[in-house]
Amino acid sequence: MLFPERHPHGTIRVLVGDNSRIHCDLLAQALKCDHRLRIVGSVSSSREFLATAERELPDTVIISANLDDAAMGGVATLREFHEAHPQIPAVILLDSPKRELVLDAFRAGALGIFNKAESLETLCKCVRVVYEGQVWASSREVKFALQALVCAPTIRAINAGGLNLLSPRELQVVHHLAEGLTNREIGERLGLSRHTVKNYLQKVFDKLGVSNRMELLFLTLSHPSPAIQALEEFEGSKKVQGTRTKSMQGTGINQN
């Protein structure tokens, strides 16, 4: 997933979609109290949401699960939005974090699961965290996702060593993805184009039977791989060596 470019002064452009105009406007006004957020649109229907997203290309979106006054209207809209703009992280607002609704939200592409009973201050923090490419969810909600992945047929078809089927380069891509890097950042780290990184990820998805980055992340967490662990140790040792080299160069010490 490619995340939006950072804007000057750290401003995050946010699109808000809630199931009534009054609720939407109140939410937008409240979010404006955080100087790091700039509201680029507040809408109360799926049609408006998708049109505004296409026009404004926000950095992050907030969408109610009950958009269009339908129980799953916002989830369906989020799925359509995510297919068109997978690089834009999304927060979904839930009236209650029921298991199936949480799972549907993750499957639709949400990075943030937010309970409407929580404070607006917490919502602002959630938006900032999701904008940085991290997942916002309670431990209970993460547990729902892990349980679903463990029980899913595609996951059962993979043994605990499934990640060892990956090539060394594919393991490097997975390792950096788990660090929270975007495709662009992974490419810069490995000397690859974003398109090549995307191709590697697609090969990884096919080998492991997952369909997106979220499922891949949960798979690496629920099925620890000796190959991944060895790679992490190797990458860690390179960082230590690099730091040692810089330190020695800085003090004028000759390593020969």
C-alpha positions in Angstrom: 0.0 0.0 0.0 1.4 3.4 -1.0 0.5 6.1 1.6 0.0 9.7 0.6 2.9 12.1 0.5 3.5 14.3 3.6 2.2 17.9 3.4 4.0 20.9 4.7 3.7 21.5 8.5 2.3 18.0 8.9 -1.3 18.9 7.9 -3.5 15.8 7.2 -6.3 16.3 4.7 -9.4 14.4 5.9 -12.7 13.5 4.3 -15.5 12.7 6.7 -18.6 10.6 5.8 -21.4 10.1 8.4 -25.0 8.9 8.1 -26.7 12.3 8.7 -25.8 15.8 7.6 -26.0 17.1 11.2 -23.8 14.4 12.6 -21.3 14.8 9.8 -21.0 18.6 10.2 -20.7 18.3 14.0 -17.9 15.7 13.6 -16.1 17.8 11.0 -16.3 20.9 13.2 -14.9 19.0 16.2 -12.0 17.6 14.2 -11.1 21.1 13.1 -10.0 21.7 16.7 -6.9 19.7 16.0 -4.7 22.0 14.0 -2.9 19.0 12.4 -6.2 18.0 10.6 -7.8 19.9 7.7 -11.3 18.8 6.6 -11.6 18.7 2.8 -15.2 17.5 2.8 -18.0 16.3 5.0 -20.7 14.2 3.3 -23.7 12.1 4.3 -24.1 9.7 1.3 -22.0 7.1 -0.4 -22.4 9.0 -3.8 -21.1 12.2 -2.3 -18.3 10.4 -0.4 -17.0 8.6 -3.6 -17.3 11.8 -5.7 -15.5 14.0 -3.1 -12.8 11.4 -2.6 -12.1 11.3 -6.3 -12.0 15.1 -6.5 -10.1 15.9 -3.4 -7.8 12.8 -3.0 -7.6 13.2 0.8 -4.8 11.9 2.9 -7.2 9.9 5.2 -10.9 9.2 5.3 -13.3 8.7 8.1 -16.5 6.8 7.2 -19.5 5.6 9.3 -20.4 2.0 8.9 -24.1 3.2 8.6 -23.6 5.5 5.7 -26.9 6.0 3.7 -28.7 4.9 6.8 -28.0 1.2 5.9 -26.5 -1.2 8.4 -23.5 -2.0 6.1 -23.8 1.0 3.7 -20.5 2.5 4.9 -18.6 -0.9 4.6 -19.8 -1.4 1.0 -18.8 2.2 0.2 -15.4 1.7 1.9 -14.8 -1.4 -0.2 -15.5 0.5 -3.4 -13.3 3.4 -2.3 -10.5 1.1 -1.3 -10.5 -0.6 -4.7 -10.1 2.8 -6.4 -7.7 4.3 -3.9 -5.8 1.6 -2.0 -3.1 4.1 -1.1 -5.4 6.2 1.1 -5.8 4.9 4.7 -9.3 4.7 6.2 -11.0 4.8 9.6 -14.4 3.3 10.0 -16.8 4.4 12.7 -18.8 1.7 14.5 -21.7 2.0 16.9 -20.6 -1.3 18.5 -17.5 -3.4 17.7 -19.4 -6.6 16.9 -17.2 -9.4 15.5 -18.6 -9.8 12.0 -18.8 -6.0 11.5 -15.1 -5.6 12.6 -14.1 -8.4 10.2 -16.1 -6.9 7.3 -14.5 -3.5 8.0 -11.0 -5.0 7.9 -11.8 -6.9 4.7 -13.2 -3.7 3.1 -9.8 -2.0 3.7 -10.1 -0.2 7.0 -6.8 0.4 8.9 -8.6 2.0 11.8 -11.6 0.6 13.7 -13.1 3.3 15.9 -16.0 3.0 18.4 -18.3 6.0 18.3 -18.5 5.9 22.1 -14.9 7.0 22.4 -13.8 10.6 22.7 -13.2 13.0 19.8 -9.7 13.5 21.1 -9.1 9.8 20.7 -10.5 9.9 17.2 -8.0 12.6 16.2 -5.2 10.5 17.5 -6.6 7.5 15.6 -6.5 9.5 12.4 -2.9 10.6 12.9 -1.9 7.0 13.6 -3.7 5.5 10.6 -2.2 8.3 8.4 1.2 7.1 9.4 0.3 3.6 8.0 -0.3 1.9 11.4 -3.4 -0.2 12.4 -5.7 1.3 15.0 -7.8 -1.4 16.7 -8.4 -2.7 20.2 -6.8 -5.9 21.3 -10.2 -7.5 21.1 -10.7 -6.4 17.5 -7.3 -7.6 16.5 -8.1 -11.0 18.2 -11.2 -11.2 16.0 -9.1 -10.8 12.9 -6.4 -13.3 14.0 -9.1 -15.9 14.9 -10.7 -15.4 11.5 -7.4 -15.9 9.7 -6.5 -19.0 11.7 -9.9 -20.5 10.9 -10.0 -19.5 7.2 -9.5 -22.3 4.7 -6.7 -20.4 2.9 -4.8 -20.1 6.1 -5.4 -23.8 7.1 -3.9 -24.8 3.7 -0.6 -23.2 4.8 1.5 -25.0 7.4 3.5 -23.1 10.0 6.5 -23.0 7.8 4.6 -21.6 4.8 6.6 -18.4 4.9 9.7 -20.5 4.2 8.3 -21.0 0.6 9.3 -17.4 -0.1 12.5 -16.4 -2.0 15.1 -14.3 -0.1 14.0 -11.2 -1.9 10.3 -11.9 -1.1 11.3 -12.4 2.5 13.0 -9.0 2.5 9.9 -7.3 1.1 7.7 -9.0 3.8 10.2 -8.0 6.5 10.1 -4.3 5.5 6.3 -4.4 5.1 6.1 -5.6 8.7 8.2 -2.6 9.7 5.4 -0.4 8.4 7.2 0.8 5.2 5.2 1.8 2.1 5.9 0.2 -1.3 7.9 3.3 -2.2 10.0 3.1 1.0 10.6 -0.6 0.5 11.7 0.1 -3.0 14.2 2.8 -1.8 15.5 0.4 0.8 16.0 -2.5 -1.6 16.9 -0.5 -4.8 13.7 -1.5 -6.6 10.9 0.4 -8.3 7.4 0.6 -6.7 6.1 -1.5 -9.5 8.6 -4.3 -8.8 7.8 -4.2 -5.1 4.1 -4.5 -6.0 4.9 -7.5 -8.2 6.8 -9.2 -5.4 3.9 -8.6 -3.0 1.5 -10.2 -5.5 3.7 -13.3 -5.7 3.8 -13.5 -1.9 0.0 -13.2 -1.7 -0.4 -16.0 -4.3 2.1 -18.3 -2.5 0.5 -17.8 0.9 -3.1 -17.7 0.0 -3.7 -14.1 1.3 -5.4 -11.3 -0.6 -4.0 -8.1 0.9 -1.3 -6.6 3.1 -3.5 -6.8 6.3 -3.9 -10.6 5.9 -0.2 -10.9 5.2 0.7 -9.0 8.3 -1.6 -11.0 10.5 -0.2 -14.2 9.0 3.3 -13.3 9.8 2.2 -12.5 13.4 0.2 -15.7 13.8 2.7 -18.0 12.0 6.2 -17.0 13.1 8.7 -18.1 10.5 12.4 -19.1 11.2 13.3 -17.5 7.8 11.7 -14.2 8.8 13.4 -14.3 12.2 16.7 -15.0 10.7 16.3 -12.2 8.2 15.4 -9.8 11.0 18.5 -10.8 12.9 20.6 -10.3 9.8 19.1 -6.9 9.1 19.6 -5.9 12.7 23.2 -6.9 12.6 23.7 -4.8 9.5 22.3 -1.8 11.2 24.6 -2.3 14.2 27.6 -2.8 11.9 26.6 0.4 9.9 26.4 2.4 13.2 29.8 1.0 14.3 31.3 2.0 10.9 30.0 5.5 11.1 31.2 5.9 14.6 34.7 4.7 13.7 34.8 6.9 10.7 33.6 9.9 12.8 36.5 9.4 15.2 39.1 8.9 12.5 39.8 5.3 13.3 41.1 3.2 10.4 39.3 -0.2 10.2 42.1 -1.8 8.1 
